[in-house]
């Protein structure tokens, strides 16, 4: 799968993406609603190149600051999953305040000049442009003018409610991992950055909480599996105010963990 930075795209380096089927979004969880969009562009009826336009980092990190509860997927996890789904290329936007000021029409024109778009597929709640002021109706006018096909897909639901990244974050925080898996269509795996390791004492690993960029459950003790893609070793993790305490086997090098179920949690805490 090709990765093309936004600046490279608007400078002409994406011209190789001829006859593309494009979807746009943050895709921070690649949940079941996102997957419908991806499958639609990958399995398009004209053999167009499936291209995803997304963000290097979630814009909410900049816009919400300390109120942002964390990523659902790291950039690396997202790229691996998109490649596995058959996406040909990803255009990565490095979001900034300057980028946020681009009007909807200018954003569309930048994209349309960067490569040959044949069709676009977006979700029912798609918004774009300065202050997210434009919706799929505005996009329809722009695509019609350029003879680009547009399809707006209906929402995907789970237990009669729309699947959303916000809903998944709340489920992660409250330790509802069965619901998380149902909405993600996959296990929720937290990657452990090397910089998060504070110290290790035999079978106890101490991790710095604020070095982990992904959403974590509320404070408490949880059953989990370590390095689920490899050893899949069962263990226990305690989430405290400023650190994670993991009980592991002597020979385990902790790179990731997958939460299974709560053992004991503090229900008096809130996500925000």
N, C-alpha and C positions, 0 to 999 in steps of 0.2 A: 504494500500500500504506500502511495506517495504522500508525503507531508509537505505542504506549501504554506509558507507564512503569508499573512495578508499583504504585507508590504511587497513581497515578491510577486504576489498575484496581480496587484494593481500596477506593478512595474513591467508586466508583460510575461512573467515566467510561468503563467498558468495557461498560456495559449495552446499548449499541447492537449488541454482538456476539451477536445472537440465533441460536440453533440452530447452534452451532459444532462443527466437527470439529477436535480439538486434538491437537498433539503437543508434547512437552516435551523439552528437552535443551540442552546447551552448543552443539552444532552448530558447533564451532570450525573445522572444515575443510569442512563440507558435502560430505563424501566420499560414495562410492557407497552406503554403508549409510545415511547420513543422507538421501540423495536418495530412497531407497525410501520412507522415512517421509513425506517432504514430498509426494511424488507420491501417496501413499495418501490423505492428507487433502485434497489439491487435487482429486483425481478420485474423491471419495467418491460413493456411489450415491444420496445423498439431497439433493444440492445444498446441503449445509451449508456455512457460511462456514469456509474453511481458516485456522486460527489457530495460530501458532507461539509458544510460551512459551519464552524463552531468556534469556541473560544479556548485559548491556551489555558486560561484560568477563569473560574466563574466570576462574571461581573459583580456579583453580590459581595465578593470579597472587598472590592473597592467601594462600592456604593453603601454597604451596610456596616463596614468596619468591624468593630468588636462584636456586633450583634449577629454576625454571620456564624452559624453553628458548625460549619465545616463542609468539606466535599463529601460526596457519596462515593465517587471514583477519583483516583488520582489521574493525572494526564496519561501516564503510562498504561494504567488499567483501561482507560477509555480507548486509547489507540489500539491496544491488543484486541479488545472486544469488537471494535469497528472493522479491523482487518479480518477477524474471524467471521464476521457477518457478510463479507464480500465487497466491502466498500473499496473503490478504486483509488480515490484520493480524498484527503482531508485538507481543507483550507483553514488555517488556524489564525484567529484574530487575537492579537495581544491588546486586550481591552484597556482603555485609558479614558480620562475625562475628555480629552480631545476627540477620541473616537465616538464617545457618547453624544457629542454635539452634531454629528453628521445627520443630515435630514434623511428621511426614508427614501425620497426620490434619488438623492445622491448616492446612498448606499446601494440601491438597486442598480443605478447606472454604473457604479464602480464594478459590481459583480458582472453585469452584462458585458462590460468592456473587457473584463479580465479573461473570460473564456466563453465558449459558445454554449449557451443554455438552451436546451430544447424543451425542457419541462421542469416545473418546480412542484414540490409536494411539501405542505406544511400542516401543522396541527390546527385544531379548531380555535385555539386561543393565541395564535401567533401574533406577536407585535414586534415592531422594529422601528428604527429611526430615533431621532432626538426625543428623549423622555418617553420612549416606547409609544409614541403618539399615533402610529399607523398600524392598521390591522390587515387582515386578509382581504378585506374589501378594497383597500388602497392598493394592495399588491395585485389584485385582480385587474385593476385599471392599468397598472404599469405593465403587467405581463401581456395583456390584451393588445396594448399599443405596439409591443415588440413581437407579437405573434408567438408568444411562449405559452405553452399549455400550463394550467395551474389546477392542482387538485388539493382541496382542503379536507382533511380526514376528520372523522368524528372521534370524540374522546373514547378512551378505553377505561372500563370500570372494573373495580374489584369490590365485591360485596355492596353493590349498588352505589358506590361512590367513585368519582373520577380518580384515576391513578395520577399522582403528582409527586414531584420531588419533595415538596413540603410535607406531604402525608408520610412519605418514606422516612424523612428525617425524624419526624415525631415518633414513628414506630420504632426506629433504631434507638432513640433516646429512652423510650419506655420499655425497651427490652422485648419487643414483640417481634421476634426474629422470624417466626413462621409467616407473619404478614409481610415482613420485609422481603423474604424470599419469594413469596407469591407475586408481589408487585414488581420486583426486579427481574424475576425469571431466573434467578441465580442466587448463590450464597453471597452474603455481604462479607467481603474480605477487607480488613484494614492492613495497609502496608506499614511496616515499622521502619522509619528512616534511621540510618546509622547515628545521626546526631541526637536521636531521642534517648539513646542508651546512657544512663547515668552511672550505673555500676552493676556488677553481678557478684553475688555471694553464693557459690555452689549452685544450687538449683533455683535460686531466687534472682530474677532479673528486674531491675528498677528502671522504668522508662519515664522520661520527662513528658508530661501530658501535652503541653503547648507546642511541642515539636511535631506532634502528629496532626496532620492537616485534615483528616477525615472526621466525620461525625462519630462521636463516641456515646455509648449509653450513659445514663445517669450514674452517679456514684453508687457502688455496690460491688458484689462478687458475682462472677459469671463463669459458667462452664464454657470452654472454647476448644478449638483445635488450632494448633500451631503449624505454620507453614502448610496450609491445607492442600496446596498443589503438589507437595512432595511427601514429607513425613506423615502429615495428617495426625500428629501426635496430640492426644487429648490432654487438656490441662485446665488450669484455673487462673483467672485474672481478677485482681481487685482494683477497681477504679476509685482513686481518692481525689482530693481537691486539686493537687498539683502533680500527681504521678500515677503510673500504673505499676502494680506489683504482680509479676507473672511467675508462676511455679512451673518450671520446665525440667526436662531430663538433662543430665550433664552434657550430653553430646549435641544438644539442639542449639543451632545458631538461629536466633529468632529474627525472621524476616517479615512475617505476616501472621495474622490471626483471624479466625472466623468465630464469631460469637454463636453459641448454641442455645443457652437458656440462662435466665437469672437464677442465682442461688439465694441472694438476699440483697435488696435494694432500698434506697431512701426515696420513698414516694413523695416526700414533701418538697422535693426540688422540681423546678420547672426548666424547660428548654432554654428560655431566655433569661 
